[in-house]
Amino acid sequence: MITPSQTNTIDFDTAKLQRLGFSGNRAPSLRPISLAQLRQQLGMQLQTSLDAERILKLFFTAVQSLVPLDALTYQQPSADLRLELGERASHSAGYRLSHEGEYLGELIFRRQQRFSDEELGQLESLLASLLFPLRNALLYRTAVQSALRDPLTNTGNRIAMDQILQREIDLARRNLQPLSLLMLDLDHFKRINDDHGHSTGDEVLIDVAATLKSQLRNVDMVFRYGGEEFLVLLSGTCRDAASMVGERLRHAVQELQCLAQGIPIEVSISLGCASLLAGESAESLLRRADNALYVAKRDGRNRLSMAG
Ligand SMILES: Nc1nc2c(ncn2[C@@H]2O[C@H](COP(=O)(O)OP(=O)(O)OP(=O)(O)O)[C@@H](O)[C@H]2O)c(=O)[nH]1
């Protein structure tokens, strides 16, 4: 029988690290180590993962067996990555990382004592071991992110939506928090395509997606659900608040100044709103939001309808 504290899952990265003599949970080794030995170890250790955060954590731990540190911060805004490890401290040594002109982020070492010239030389030498693993991890991260994004509107795609919706439902249930969905669809979009061409239609989709994002909090998520249909996931948001958000979105899209060859195009959206019921599945929640959207269309468009 498997007791709750046991697990039969194998983390291959951890297992490989243990074979190489490293453990992520162990404090850094107190055994003196030379720069050359540490570079050799890092060369092997950092190749065990394609997860940039994990690589930076391994690096931070390993470096401390040669140069004492209190913190490491790293950021690469275009990869949407920011990491703060350890406690903030007064002295810092910052590096802009790049490889063959490719920007790989900013990394800052921090600690309470000033760094000596020798230590700075050691840190720079160790950073060389980080470059290739970090570059590969950033490429991997970009590939994973692009597999989950709609390239036209830069919103999440259907695959991302399926994954995130289920996760958010589980979280809402565990934390006893409300969760609401807005399903929205551009009105008479076919006419826009027919009258002004598909590239104008694409521009309208891009503008509407940008408008939706600009009206929402960072934690709210926008997905392109179909051709001219979007889904907004509002975690921690009850029915009344979701209805207000929906109205705000509807109004913002109506105010959009879209032009085709200098001629203004009227753009509006219809929305269906549903809030998670106790024990409800993702499919049922989506179905109720879709039914509410159907009612909004049937009742004249450019309106919000609440699921029953
Ligand atoms: N330009 C462009 N058009 C798209 C895209 N995806 C879907 N469409 C078009 O969106 C239109 C949707 O038409 P309908 O489903 O009839 O909906 P509608 O005209 O918006 O009418 P209602 O939803 O009833 O208000 C179709 O003409 C599709 O070709 C896209 O990526 N770009």
The ligand as a Tripos MOL2 file, in Angstrom:
@<TRIPOS>MOLECULE
LIG
   32    34     1     0     0
SMALL
NO_CHARGES

@<TRIPOS>ATOM
      1 N1        -10.0450   38.0850  -41.0180 N.pl3     1 LIG1
      2 C1        -10.2840   36.9700  -40.3470 C.ar      1 LIG1
      3 N2        -11.5270   36.4290  -40.3610 N.ar      1 LIG1
      4 C2        -11.7580   35.3130  -39.6490 C.ar      1 LIG1
      5 C3        -10.7530   34.6880  -38.9080 C.ar      1 LIG1
      6 N3        -11.2950   33.6030  -38.3010 N.ar      1 LIG1
      7 C4        -12.6000   33.5510  -38.6700 C.ar      1 LIG1
      8 N4        -12.8990   34.5900  -39.4840 N.ar      1 LIG1
      9 C5        -14.1670   34.9190  -40.1260 C.3       1 LIG1
     10 O1        -15.1130   35.2770  -39.1430 O.3       1 LIG1
     11 C6        -16.4100   35.1930  -39.7580 C.3       1 LIG1
     12 C7        -17.4070   34.6920  -38.7370 C.3       1 LIG1
     13 O2        -18.6740   34.7400  -39.3430 O.3       1 LIG1
     14 P1        -19.9860   34.2740  -38.6230 P.3       1 LIG1
     15 O3        -19.7150   33.0350  -37.8330 O.co2     1 LIG1
     16 O4        -21.0640   34.2420  -39.6520 O.co2     1 LIG1
     17 O5        -20.2690   35.3580  -37.5340 O.3       1 LIG1
     18 P2        -20.5460   36.9090  -37.6330 P.3       1 LIG1
     19 O6        -20.5350   37.4270  -39.0370 O.co2     1 LIG1
     20 O7        -19.6110   37.5810  -36.6820 O.co2     1 LIG1
     21 O8        -22.0180   37.0290  -37.1180 O.3       1 LIG1
     22 P3        -22.5460   36.9820  -35.6060 P.3       1 LIG1
     23 O9        -21.4900   36.2510  -34.7860 O.co2     1 LIG1
     24 O10       -23.8330   36.2620  -35.6810 O.co2     1 LIG1
     25 O11       -22.6940   38.3940  -35.1700 O.co2     1 LIG1
     26 C8        -16.2580   34.2630  -40.9570 C.3       1 LIG1
     27 O12       -16.4060   35.0390  -42.1270 O.3       1 LIG1
     28 C9        -14.8170   33.7760  -40.8540 C.3       1 LIG1
     29 O13       -14.2350   33.6020  -42.1130 O.3       1 LIG1
     30 C10        -9.4500   35.2770  -38.9320 C.ar      1 LIG1
     31 O14        -8.4980   34.8070  -38.3170 O.2       1 LIG1
     32 N5         -9.2720   36.4070  -39.6570 N.ar      1 LIG1
@<TRIPOS>BOND
     1     1     2 1
     2     2     3 ar
     3     2    32 ar
     4     3     4 ar
     5     4     5 ar
     6     4     8 ar
     7     5     6 ar
     8     5    30 ar
     9     6     7 ar
    10     7     8 ar
    11     8     9 1
    12     9    10 1
    13     9    28 1
    14    10    11 1
    15    11    12 1
    16    11    26 1
    17    12    13 1
    18    13    14 1
    19    14    15 2
    20    14    16 1
    21    14    17 1
    22    17    18 1
    23    18    19 2
    24    18    20 1
    25    18    21 1
    26    21    22 1
    27    22    23 2
    28    22    24 1
    29    22    25 1
    30    26    27 1
    31    26    28 1
    32    28    29 1
    33    30    31 2
    34    30    32 ar
@<TRIPOS>SUBSTRUCTURE
     1 LIG1         1 GROUP 0 **** ****
